[in-house]
Amino acid sequence: MRSSLLPLGCAVLGALACHRSPGDSLGTALPMVSASAIVEGRANGVVPTDTVDAAMTIGLQRARWSLRAEPTERVGDFWSDVSLLDTPNAERAATSMEERTFAVALRTLMDGQPEAAAVAFELLHGTANDSLVRARARVGLTMALSYHSDWAAMARLRAARTADDTIAGSLALAAGVERWAHALSIVPPPVFDIPGGNVVLPMRRSFIGTPVVTIRINGKPHDFWLDTGASMTLLSTDVAIAAGAKLAASDTLALGVVGGHIEARAIYIDSMSMGDVVIRGLGAALVSPEVLRFDERTVNGIKRTYPIDGMIGTDVLRHLDVVIDARAGTITLSRPRRHNGGTRNLFWVGYPVVRLVTRDGRPVIFGLDTGAEGTYVTTTLLTKLPRTPVAARRNSLVGLGGTQQGSSLSKKSAWVARNVPLSDGNYAIALRNVPIMPAQRWTFVNFDGVIGSDVALATRMHLDFTNGVFDIRASEANELPVGASPDVKVVH
């Protein structure tokens, strides 16, 4: 049976060997040409020297940076504004009512109203004359329906491919979702039983530092990674058998990972609990133990294997208020309580994305992947911040799916950005010697980078999809005095 692909950002990044020159700080001397020109080989041989070894570090300090107001007369390219999730300018740049409706539907999804967004996207998908709007509205409809895991509605989507849809990877995304939706169409949306108070769980770290918690599947305890980069919860075959999970369909499907795709099957979990938080009737992905492992470390010349029981994905985390406090060693779960007001900076667009702010008030878009060890930036960010200091340094990124057997894959990055200071509005994180990867696109959204678990380990991270909240601050276990500017280092 032909496998279909459901992209799942559960990539795990390995050790990052980075370097830094003496005196590397926010005031580092700037390169003579733009950072993007250097990284993309357009610098005519101008490359900054690099003399002192240093690992990637993350500095944390209080900083209130605000988005700058765009000139009201600015009218950019519609789809470029959409790729930046800049819906106000997309509405202004729209050249038709169909494009304007698409921008409004996307804004509605970003405002945390997936049901209303689904209505608008479905209307466009069925009636738009513009074939590009129609095709991308289909992707938007899948995003909106996936928020509440409405597999039955997704299974009813037409599977017709259109030659006019030029979004990189979107047809593979649509095909994969349809196959998974068909397999899970008899499974109703899961039911969440969340206590009124806080549920505090002890947090441990995996062998690469990602957050790990103990959960129970049908009463059986297992250690799962907390992985915002995974669109679905997934578990090893061994765990599923021990817990008595049930196959939802006989089809062999696939999950998209950093190295391509891996085989998986759809299963049904009667009950999964994280402390007093209970999820009933969860559709999930079943993965072979040979795939769900990492051959990462060598001890006395012998490769050491690290098995993973499973990963809790955003299909669960979207419905919770989550605080990860690595210094305190806790993960706190609570029932999200919708409130009006406040600036949203955490969005669900089929993948969790965070809007951060540069020092000069420019918005940047980062994917959020707590299942990844290493944060990185892309060349897209360098075009927005061309005076970013860069240096030539090789880094290794390791993830699932490197071979047909599913062992880890090593990808290479040849550059690091010396300093990339970004803010969530109240705190700033200074990424030093952060790896630079090629431009990355998720459906029609351009990423400026990906936030990994190293940022969570260096901060107290708060995630609330219901209210669109992503914030970082110093750990409550070691709160800093007002005005302090610590340099919290997480060395890979």
C-alpha positions in Angstrom: 0.0 0.0 0.0 1.4 3.4 -1.0 2.4 5.5 2.0 1.2 9.0 2.4 2.9 11.8 4.2 1.8 13.7 7.3 4.4 16.2 8.1 5.3 16.1 11.8 8.0 18.4 13.1 9.4 16.0 15.7 13.0 16.5 14.6 15.6 16.2 17.3 18.7 18.4 17.0 22.0 17.0 18.2 25.1 18.6 19.6 25.9 22.0 18.1 29.6 22.8 18.1 29.8 26.6 17.7 32.5 29.2 18.0 32.9 32.7 19.3 35.5 35.4 19.1 36.7 37.3 22.2 34.4 40.1 23.3 31.4 38.7 21.4 28.5 40.8 22.6 25.6 42.9 21.3 28.3 45.4 20.3 30.3 43.1 18.1 31.9 44.7 15.0 29.6 44.3 12.0 30.6 42.6 8.8 31.4 44.7 5.7 28.6 43.2 3.7 25.2 41.9 4.6 24.9 38.7 6.5 22.7 37.1 4.0 25.2 37.8 1.2 28.0 36.2 3.2 26.0 33.0 4.0 24.6 32.7 0.4 28.0 33.1 -1.2 27.5 36.6 -2.6 30.2 38.3 -0.5 33.1 38.1 -3.0 35.2 36.3 -0.5 34.6 38.6 2.4 34.3 36.3 5.4 34.8 37.3 9.1 37.6 35.5 10.9 36.8 33.2 13.8 39.6 32.5 16.4 38.2 31.3 19.7 36.1 28.1 20.3 32.8 28.7 22.1 29.4 26.9 22.2 26.0 28.4 21.6 24.7 30.4 24.6 21.4 32.1 25.4 21.4 35.3 27.3 18.2 36.4 29.1 17.4 40.0 30.2 14.4 42.2 30.8 13.6 44.2 27.7 10.3 45.8 26.6 10.5 46.0 22.8 7.3 46.8 20.8 6.3 46.2 17.3 6.9 49.4 15.3 3.9 50.9 13.5 3.9 50.3 9.8 3.2 53.3 7.6 -0.5 53.3 6.6 0.4 54.0 3.0 2.5 50.8 2.7 1.0 48.3 0.3 3.1 45.2 -0.3 2.7 42.0 -2.3 -0.3 40.1 -0.9 1.2 36.6 -0.7 4.5 38.0 0.7 2.5 39.5 3.5 0.6 36.3 4.1 3.9 34.4 4.3 4.9 36.7 7.1 1.5 36.2 8.8 1.1 40.0 8.4 -2.7 40.0 8.0 -3.2 43.8 8.3 -0.9 44.5 5.4 -2.2 41.5 3.5 -5.7 43.0 3.7 -4.4 46.3 2.4 -2.5 44.6 -0.3 -5.4 42.4 -1.5 -6.4 43.0 -5.1 -9.7 41.1 -4.9 -12.5 40.3 -2.5 -11.3 36.7 -2.5 -7.8 37.7 -1.4 -9.3 40.0 1.3 -11.5 37.2 2.6 -8.5 34.9 2.7 -6.6 37.4 4.8 -9.6 37.8 7.2 -9.9 34.0 7.5 -6.2 33.7 8.4 -6.5 36.6 10.9 -9.5 34.8 12.5 -7.5 31.6 12.8 -4.6 33.5 14.4 -7.0 35.2 16.8 -7.8 31.7 18.2 -11.2 31.2 16.4 -10.6 28.0 14.3 -14.3 27.3 13.9 -15.1 30.7 12.3 -11.9 30.5 10.2 -13.0 27.0 8.9 -16.2 28.5 7.7 -14.5 31.2 5.7 -11.8 28.9 4.3 -14.4 26.3 3.3 -16.3 29.0 1.4 -13.2 30.1 -0.5 -12.1 26.5 -1.2 -15.5 25.7 -2.7 -16.3 29.0 -4.6 -13.1 31.1 -5.3 -12.4 31.8 -8.9 -8.7 32.4 -8.2 -7.2 28.9 -8.3 -4.3 30.0 -6.0 -6.7 31.3 -3.4 -8.8 28.2 -3.7 -5.8 25.8 -3.2 -4.4 27.7 -0.3 -7.8 28.0 1.3 -7.9 24.3 1.3 -4.6 24.3 3.3 -6.1 26.9 5.6 -9.2 24.8 6.1 -7.1 21.8 7.1 -5.2 24.0 9.6 -8.4 25.2 11.2 -10.0 21.7 11.4 -6.9 20.2 12.8 -7.0 22.5 15.9 -9.7 20.3 17.5 -8.6 17.1 15.7 -11.8 17.0 13.7 -10.7 14.0 11.6 -14.2 13.3 10.3 -14.5 16.8 8.7 -10.9 16.6 7.3 -11.8 13.2 5.8 -14.6 14.8 3.8 -12.3 17.2 2.1 -11.9 16.6 -1.6 -8.6 15.0 -2.5 -8.3 16.6 -6.0 -4.9 17.9 -6.8 -4.6 21.2 -8.7 -1.7 22.2 -10.9 -2.1 25.8 -9.8 -1.1 25.1 -6.2 2.5 26.1 -6.1 3.1 25.9 -2.3 6.2 23.9 -1.6 5.1 20.7 0.1 1.5 21.6 0.5 0.2 18.8 -1.7 2.1 16.3 0.3 0.6 17.9 3.4 -2.9 17.7 2.0 -2.5 14.0 0.9 -1.0 13.0 4.3 -3.8 14.7 6.3 -6.4 13.1 4.1 -5.0 9.6 4.7 -4.7 10.1 8.4 -8.1 11.7 8.5 -9.6 8.7 6.7 -7.9 6.3 9.2 -9.1 8.3 12.2 -12.5 9.4 10.8 -14.4 7.1 13.2 -12.6 8.6 16.2 -14.4 11.6 17.6 -12.5 14.6 18.9 -10.8 13.8 22.2 -12.3 14.8 25.5 -10.2 16.7 28.0 -10.8 16.5 31.8 -8.7 19.3 33.3 -9.0 20.2 37.0 -9.7 23.7 38.1 -6.4 24.2 39.8 -2.8 23.8 38.8 -1.3 20.3 38.1 2.4 20.4 38.8 4.5 17.5 37.4 8.1 16.8 37.9 10.1 17.6 34.8 13.2 15.6 33.7 15.5 16.1 30.8 16.1 13.6 28.0 19.7 12.7 27.0 19.7 15.8 24.8 17.9 18.0 27.3 14.3 18.0 26.0 11.5 18.1 28.6 10.3 14.7 29.7 7.3 13.9 31.9 5.7 10.6 33.2 2.3 9.9 31.7 -0.1 7.0 32.0 -1.7 5.3 29.0 -4.6 3.2 30.1 -3.1 3.2 33.6 0.4 2.2 32.5 3.3 4.7 33.3 5.7 5.8 30.5 8.2 8.6 30.0 7.2 10.9 27.1 8.9 13.9 25.6 7.0 17.2 25.6 7.2 18.1 21.9 5.4 21.1 20.5 7.0 20.3 17.1 5.0 17.1 16.8 1.5 17.7 15.2 0.3 14.4 16.8 1.1 12.4 19.9 3.1 9.4 19.0 4.2 6.3 20.9 6.4 3.3 20.4 4.9 0.0 19.4 6.2 -1.6 22.6 4.5 1.1 24.7 1.2 0.7 22.8 1.2 -3.1 23.3 2.0 -2.8 27.0 -0.7 -0.1 27.4 -3.4 -1.9 25.4 -3.8 0.9 22.8 -6.0 -0.1 19.8 -5.4 0.2 16.1 -7.8 2.6 14.5 -7.2 1.4 10.9 -5.1 -1.3 9.2 -3.4 1.2 6.7 0.3 1.9 6.9 0.8 5.6 6.8 3.8 7.9 7.2 5.0 10.8 9.3 7.2 13.5 7.9 10.4 14.1 9.9 13.7 15.9 9.3 15.1 13.1 7.2 12.1 12.4 5.0 9.4 10.1 6.4 8.9 7.1 8.6 6.2 4.5 8.6 3.5 4.8 11.2 -0.1 3.6 11.9 -3.1 5.3 13.4 -4.1 4.1 16.9 -6.8 5.0 19.5 -5.9 5.6 23.1 -8.8 5.1 25.5 -7.2 7.1 28.3 -4.0 9.1 28.7 -3.2 11.1 31.8 -0.6 13.6 32.9 -1.1 13.8 36.6 -4.8 14.8 37.1 -5.2 15.9 33.5 -7.0 13.1 31.6 -7.5 12.9 27.8 -10.0 10.3 26.6 -10.3 9.0 23.1 -7.1 10.3 21.6 -6.1 9.5 18.1 -2.3 9.1 17.9 0.5 7.7 15.8 2.2 4.3 16.3 5.9 4.1 15.4 8.4 1.2 15.5 10.8 1.2 18.4 13.6 1.0 15.8 12.6 4.3 14.5 11.8 6.0 17.8 15.3 5.9 19.1 18.6 7.8 18.7 22.0 6.2 18.3 23.6 9.4 19.6 26.6 8.7 21.9 29.7 6.6 21.7 31.1 5.1 24.9 34.5 3.3 24.7 34.0 3.0 20.9 30.5 1.5 21.3 27.5 3.3 20.0 24.9 3.9 22.7 21.1 3.7 21.9 18.6 5.9 23.6 15.0 4.6 23.2 12.0 7.0 23.4 8.6 5.8 24.8 6.7 8.5 22.9 6.1 12.2 22.4 3.2 14.4 23.5 2.3 16.6 20.6 0.4 19.8 20.0 -2.8 17.9 19.6 -2.8 17.7 23.4 -0.8 20.8 24.3 -3.1 23.2 22.3 -5.8 22.5 24.9 -3.7 23.3 28.0 -2.0 26.2 29.7 1.6 25.0 30.0 4.5 26.4 32.1 7.9 24.8 31.7 10.3 25.8 34.4 13.5 23.8 33.9 15.4 25.4 36.8 12.5 24.5 39.2 12.3 21.0 37.5 8.5 21.4 37.0 5.9 21.4 34.3 2.6 23.1 35.4 -0.6 22.3 33.5 -3.9 24.1 34.0 -7.2 24.8 32.2 -6.8 27.8 29.8 -9.3 30.5 30.6 -10.1 32.7 27.6 -9.6 36.4 28.2 -9.9 39.4 26.0 -7.2 41.9 25.3 -3.4 41.6 25.2 -1.2 41.0 22.2 -1.2 37.5 20.8 2.2 36.2 19.8 1.6 32.4 19.7 -0.4 31.0 16.7 -1.6 27.7 15.3 -1.2 27.5 11.6 -0.9 23.8 11.3 2.3 24.2 13.3 2.9 26.3 16.4 4.6 29.6 15.5 5.8 32.5 17.7 6.0 36.1 16.6 9.0 37.8 18.3 10.3 41.3 18.0 13.7 42.6 17.0 15.4 45.5 18.8 14.2 47.9 16.1 10.6 46.7 16.3 10.6 44.3 13.3 8.3 41.2 13.6 10.0 37.8 13.0 8.3 34.4 12.9 9.8 31.3 14.6 8.5 27.8 14.7 8.2 26.3 18.2 9.7 22.9 18.8 10.4 21.8 22.4 11.3 18.4 21.0 14.4 19.9 19.3 17.6 20.4 21.3 18.9 23.3 19.3 17.5 26.7 18.3 18.5 27.9 14.9 17.8 30.9 12.6 17.4 30.8 8.8 18.7 32.9 6.0 15.3 34.5 5.8 16.1 36.3 9.1 19.4 37.5 7.8 17.6 39.3 4.9 15.6 41.2 7.5 18.6 41.8 9.8 21.5 42.2 7.2 23.9 43.7 9.8 23.9 40.6 11.9 27.5 39.5 12.6 28.1 36.0 11.2 31.1 33.6 11.1 31.9 30.4 9.3 31.5 27.4 11.7 30.3 23.9 11.0 27.4 22.5 13.1 25.6 19.2 13.2 21.8 18.8 13.4 20.6 15.3 14.1 17.1 14.0 13.7 14.8 11.0 13.0 14.5 9.4 9.6 18.1 9.3 8.3 17.8 5.8 6.8 15.1 3.4 5.9 15.6 1.8 9.3 14.9 5.2 10.9 18.3 5.9 12.6 19.4 9.5 13.2 20.3 11.8 10.3 23.0 14.5 10.5 22.5 17.7 8.7 25.2 20.3 8.4 25.2 24.1 8.9 28.3 26.0 7.8 27.6 29.3 9.5 26.6 30.8 12.9 25.1 34.2 13.7 27.1 35.9 16.4 24.2 37.7 18.2 20.5 37.6 17.5 18.6 39.5 20.2 14.9 38.9 20.1 12.1 39.7 22.5 8.6 38.4 23.4 7.7 41.9 24.5 8.9 41.8 28.1 12.1 39.7 28.1 14.9 39.5 25.5 16.8 36.4 24.6 20.2 37.0 23.0 21.1 34.0 20.8 24.9 33.8 20.5 26.7 31.6 17.9 23.3 30.3 16.8 23.4 28.0 13.7 22.1 29.3 10.4 20.1 27.0 8.2 18.6 27.5 4.7 15.2 29.2 4.3 12.4 27.1 5.7 8.7 27.2 4.6 5.7 25.6 6.2 2.8 25.6 3.8 2.6 29.4 3.0 4.5 30.6 6.1 8.2 31.6 6.0 10.2 30.8 9.1 12.9 33.0 10.4 14.1 30.2 12.6 13.0 27.5 15.1 12.9 27.8 18.9 14.2 24.6 20.5 14.2 23.2 24.0 17.4 25.0 24.8 15.4 28.2 25.1 13.0 26.4 27.5 15.9 25.3 29.6 17.3 28.8 29.8 14.0 30.4 30.8 10.6 29.8 32.4 8.5 29.3 29.3 4.7 29.9 29.3 2.5 28.5 26.4 -1.2 29.2 26.1 -2.6 28.6 22.6 -6.2 29.6 23.7 -5.1 33.1 24.4 -2.1 33.2 22.0 0.5 33.6 24.8 4.2 32.8 24.5 6.3 34.4 27.2 9.7 33.8 28.7 11.2 35.0 31.9 13.7 34.1 34.6 12.8 31.0 36.5 10.7 31.5 39.6 13.0 29.1 41.4 15.7 31.7 41.1 14.0 35.1 40.3 16.4 37.9 39.5 16.3 41.3 41.1 14.8 44.2 39.1 17.3 45.6 36.7 19.5 42.5 36.6 20.7 41.3 33.2 22.0 37.7 33.6 23.7 35.7 31.0 21.9 32.3 31.3 24.1 29.8 29.3 23.0 26.5 27.9 26.0 24.9 26.3 25.5 22.2 23.7 
